[in-house]
Amino acid sequence: MQLNDFQKAIVQGIPQLLPKLKTYNPEVNHAPVRKDILNADEKKLALKNALRYFDAKHHNILAPEFAEELKKYGRIYMYRFRPDYKMYARDIEAYPHKSKQAAGIMLMLQNNLDPAVAQHPEELITYGGNGAVFQNWAQYLLTMRYLSEMTDEQTLALYSGHPMGLYPSHKDAPRVVVTNGMVIPNYSAQDDWEKFNALGVSQYGQMTAGSFMYIGPQGIVHGTTITVLNAGRKIEKDGEGLGGKIFVTSGLGGMSGAQPKAAVIAGAIGIIAEVNPKVVHTRHSQGWVDEVFTDLDVMVARIRKAQAGKEAISLAYQGNIVDLWEKFVQEDLYVDLGSDQTSLHNPWAGGYYPVGLTFEESNEMMANNPEEFKIKVKETLRRHVDAINKLTAKGMYFFDYGNAFLLESSRAGADIMKENGDFKYSSYVQDIMGPMCFDYGFGPFRWVCSSGNAEDLDLSDKIAMNVLEEISKTAPKEITQQMQDNIRWIREAKENKLVVGSQARILYADCEGRTKIAAAFNDAIKDGKISAPIILGRDHHDVSGTDSPYRETSNIYDGSSFTADMAIQNVIGDGFRGATWISIHNGGGVGWGEVVNGGFGMMLDGSADADRRLRMMLHWDVNNGISRRSWARNEGAVFAIKRAMEAEPNLKVTLPNFADDDLIEGCF
Ligand SMILES: NC(=O)c1ccc[n+]([C@@H]2O[C@H](COP(=O)([O-])OP(=O)(O)OC[C@H]3O[C@@H](n4cnc5c(N)ncnc54)[C@H](O)[C@@H]3O)[C@@H](O)[C@H]2O)c1
């Protein structure tokens, strides 16, 4: 399609004339059929809701068509309205716009729906099985139209994907404010999501899906590499590293797909089970998985060879993770590190496949016999945990990877609890990311080069590396390991070919690193060294953005881990300090109702305004979370916030006093 036609299609929004009916493409990875949750009256309501987007003259055709979608898929996606142009992040100048910031947001939206990036692109789902950008194609079309016509004195309000409209604001205000899945707290059970989503009034935005900040699996390769490296440090005896050691896990999907690559970068043998053959094929063809097996005997022989040769290699088992674990128990194969990344935040709707059923049988049962499906999932979880317990008894270090594995296993009655009521295993945030990274302000900072040019990304890598090297010359010993891991990462990033979709990069940095890198990018844009604006952002899985008692805030031990003030404070604070867009979500990672998380996007265009905004906003965006972690008496965070106060006299944070444990004991 010519550029001109693409631009016309964007400006048009929802077409006046009905486009031709689209065929359902079986080659594409589709979202599972959702369960039939609505009663007869609610179905009528869902249909009426969907028709709100269209001129009444089309209702005769659209009403039966949408009713059929609801019946067949459990949702109304409005497939007919999928655009005819190719979906990918274009050069920012390709987007018709009056606001450059809005054009940057369009680029990010298209990147999140690019079939090379998104998990179920035709259902507008980016990752995590149900992490939606929009609920239906009408919302996408209308949003793109609003973005193309808005100015820097307007703000678009997005309610769970629905563009409520453009409202007058000012140039320092966010261009878009996103809320996803925000519901009255008592209505946050899994079936509430099923119902509200089927009605077309709410959606699960996961983390970066609903805020258009997902940059493909690269975003998570880095975090996973850091996790595997640090998990390796926990089990090594003599600084011997991960050579010849096995890391066994599951999932090759949106985020989990990063595991094989990360294991290899960390020098280990990555062994990953995945039930969905299409997903296995995608990761294998991208080169993220080295070899694929369907026969467990053949695979075990290959693993033993890799152990003997200390190969850094990734091997995928196309099948159920429970079959793989049970085989290792049976073969008495020693496993060094173990984890799991099935989508257990979404256990009843395709996140976790029961053992003993084919992939197709599971999908069929999920839609047509959800109660039986639930029973199968729970049985599988109990077997899953039994096998893991046998291997940890022999020395394996197992950690929960933030997918609600421990939580759902406990709910399924698996043998996962200690006598004192704690889980037998730690989450990776409790043991690794929290105390080593988040408490010091280190988190997943990322950027996208809006020109789409690899040369801009190259230069930005070099700028970031120079900044980190400069800071590390005087960095205190508490953060030296983090600095070194990230300098090594950015030095090797290009060589590791991590880009899928937009020209994006990620690294972990603290407030000083993030601010200095962003300011240096802005200068390079001003000087014309980088050819177009850079869009900054981060994963929601960070120091300040997410309140999640089983993950991001699992190493908060003052009883406040079930509060969500930090995430809410964060998004509000980012909003008035200059973010280009902000988002706040119910659900993300560990599941609907289990977490409140938010993020931001910020465009750097080389202007003095951008410089002012980035300094103000990034400072809050990191120090808010360090303050809360410090108040929870986390020692690394107390250290980090004291340092931050020395660097910025206007920062005055309430510090905790430490009570004597013997004194407390004596009181009861
Ligand atoms: N990577 C990280 O750093 C990270 C951090 C926090 C949380 N998580 C969590 O990890 C989970 C996975 O995320 P994702 O984006 O990859 O989700 P995803 O749904 O894209 O991928 C999960 C994959 O697991 C497969 N699967 C399900 N049951 C299986 C089984 N029994 N055996 C083998 N494979 C099975 C699915 O087919 C799917 O491809 C989510 O719950 C996410 O929140 C990941």
PDBQT file of the ligand as one rigid body, heavy atoms in Angstrom, charges set to zero:
ROOT
HETATM    1  N1  LIG A 701      10.088 -13.117  31.703  1.00  0.00    +0.000 N 
HETATM    2  C1  LIG A 701       9.928 -12.439  32.793  1.00  0.00    +0.000 C 
HETATM    3  O1  LIG A 701      10.834 -11.750  33.253  1.00  0.00    +0.000 OA
HETATM    4  C2  LIG A 701       8.669 -12.471  33.513  1.00  0.00    +0.000 A 
HETATM    5  C3  LIG A 701       8.612 -11.681  34.601  1.00  0.00    +0.000 A 
HETATM    6  C4  LIG A 701       7.498 -11.745  35.349  1.00  0.00    +0.000 A 
HETATM    7  C5  LIG A 701       6.464 -12.570  35.012  1.00  0.00    +0.000 A 
HETATM    8  N2  LIG A 701       6.510 -13.311  33.921  1.00  0.00    +0.000 N 
HETATM    9  C6  LIG A 701       5.346 -14.159  33.692  1.00  0.00    +0.000 C 
HETATM   10  O2  LIG A 701       5.645 -15.291  32.918  1.00  0.00    +0.000 OA
HETATM   11  C7  LIG A 701       4.432 -15.759  32.309  1.00  0.00    +0.000 C 
HETATM   12  C8  LIG A 701       4.641 -16.016  30.851  1.00  0.00    +0.000 C 
HETATM   13  O3  LIG A 701       4.644 -14.805  30.108  1.00  0.00    +0.000 OA
HETATM   14  P1  LIG A 701       4.551 -14.818  28.523  1.00  0.00    +0.000 P 
HETATM   15  O4  LIG A 701       4.435 -13.437  28.061  1.00  0.00    +0.000 OA
HETATM   16  O5  LIG A 701       5.643 -15.623  27.971  1.00  0.00    +0.000 OA
HETATM   17  O6  LIG A 701       3.183 -15.574  28.313  1.00  0.00    +0.000 OA
HETATM   18  P2  LIG A 701       2.718 -16.412  27.047  1.00  0.00    +0.000 P 
HETATM   19  O7  LIG A 701       1.319 -16.790  27.322  1.00  0.00    +0.000 OA
HETATM   20  O8  LIG A 701       3.074 -15.670  25.820  1.00  0.00    +0.000 OA
HETATM   21  O9  LIG A 701       3.644 -17.709  27.099  1.00  0.00    +0.000 OA
HETATM   22  C9  LIG A 701       3.442 -18.777  27.965  1.00  0.00    +0.000 C 
HETATM   23  C10 LIG A 701       3.634 -20.037  27.162  1.00  0.00    +0.000 C 
HETATM   24  O10 LIG A 701       3.522 -21.165  28.015  1.00  0.00    +0.000 OA
HETATM   25  C11 LIG A 701       3.000 -22.224  27.233  1.00  0.00    +0.000 C 
HETATM   26  N3  LIG A 701       2.444 -23.229  28.136  1.00  0.00    +0.000 N 
HETATM   27  C12 LIG A 701       1.307 -23.166  28.882  1.00  0.00    +0.000 A 
HETATM   28  N4  LIG A 701       1.141 -24.266  29.589  1.00  0.00    +0.000 NA
HETATM   29  C13 LIG A 701       2.173 -25.070  29.303  1.00  0.00    +0.000 A 
HETATM   30  C14 LIG A 701       2.564 -26.353  29.751  1.00  0.00    +0.000 A 
HETATM   31  N5  LIG A 701       1.845 -27.021  30.657  1.00  0.00    +0.000 N 
HETATM   32  N6  LIG A 701       3.714 -26.882  29.263  1.00  0.00    +0.000 NA
HETATM   33  C15 LIG A 701       4.457 -26.215  28.353  1.00  0.00    +0.000 A 
HETATM   34  N7  LIG A 701       4.130 -24.985  27.887  1.00  0.00    +0.000 NA
HETATM   35  C16 LIG A 701       3.011 -24.418  28.372  1.00  0.00    +0.000 A 
HETATM   36  C17 LIG A 701       1.957 -21.556  26.371  1.00  0.00    +0.000 C 
HETATM   37  O11 LIG A 701       1.665 -22.303  25.223  1.00  0.00    +0.000 OA
HETATM   38  C18 LIG A 701       2.601 -20.210  26.067  1.00  0.00    +0.000 C 
HETATM   39  O12 LIG A 701       3.225 -20.175  24.805  1.00  0.00    +0.000 OA
HETATM   40  C19 LIG A 701       3.371 -14.712  32.593  1.00  0.00    +0.000 C 
HETATM   41  O13 LIG A 701       2.566 -15.112  33.673  1.00  0.00    +0.000 OA
HETATM   42  C20 LIG A 701       4.209 -13.507  32.932  1.00  0.00    +0.000 C 
HETATM   43  O14 LIG A 701       3.526 -12.587  33.697  1.00  0.00    +0.000 OA
HETATM   44  C21 LIG A 701       7.588 -13.272  33.142  1.00  0.00    +0.000 A 
ENDROOT
TORSDOF 0
